[in-house]
Amino acid sequence: MILCTGLRVQAQVPVADSAAVVVVRPLPPSSLRSVALRIAVPSVLVGVGVLAHSPRFNQTLYEAKREMQAETREIFGGFNSHGIDDYTRHVPLAVAYGLMATGHRGERTALGFTLIYLAAHELDAGVVSNLKRITAEARPNNANDLTSFPSSHTSQAFLTATLLHEQYGRQYPWVSVSGYAVAAATGAMRVLGNKHWATDVLAGAGIGFLSAETVWHLYPVLTRLLPKGVAHKLLVMPTYAAGGGTGFALAYQP
């Protein structure tokens, strides 16, 4: 995941046997420093969360995590998000589609953006679910619920905020700032509501960011590996299932 964000893709170039190859060249030093910073910060957040998981890993971080939660409960003991955090994690994604629907052109097409989101969502969900299973961290409000680390709400919020940033952040910086503000608020509500430790939220933010960045930068490589014209034959449609389930359906016309 980390290595993929440090690549820049050049256009396809023809070779003697008429095959198409993807030329991947290293980034210049200034860009490499920027990429390294964007990788290092979320990676540190995930690392802090892992180290704070058990006193066997780091006694100081483990105790700090619990002391912070105790102080938070003392100050915000009556906090109740009333389920708002279940929806705010999707707000940046809704904003992105709202801008596309109103004719604001982004860095990727609507189809490309949707495919990136679906792939990033699966990557994020896979990493988060496996970490929950491996660590079996008890939630601060329920010792019998061993799905605390990392916070999936926060990871999804930062995933969608990062995709919104990549799609529209260069054109509309306020959109990017707003997306990350909503993502941060989602994580804060998880801690204030005593549903997660602060380190769960930090790790979730890092995983969501890295998942989005990885797929976003891999997308040009993957599209160049597809047969010519395939992208024009793909159709993505929203779906609704009985019981309130929503999602996307991907259709391909040969």
Secondary structure, DSSP 8 states (H G I E B T S, - for coil): -TGGGGEEE---EE-TTS-EE--EEE--HHHHHHHHHHHHHHHHHHHHHHHTT-TTT-HHHHHHHHHHHHHHHHHSTT---TTTHHHHTTHHHHHHHHHHHTT---SS-HHHHHHHHHHHHHHHHHHHHHHHHHH---BTTBTT----SS-HHHHHHHHHHHHHHHHHTTT-HHHHHHHHHHHHHHHHHHHHTTSS-HHHHHHHHHHHHHHHHHHHHHHHHHHHHS-TTGGGGEEEEEEEETTTEEEEEEEE--
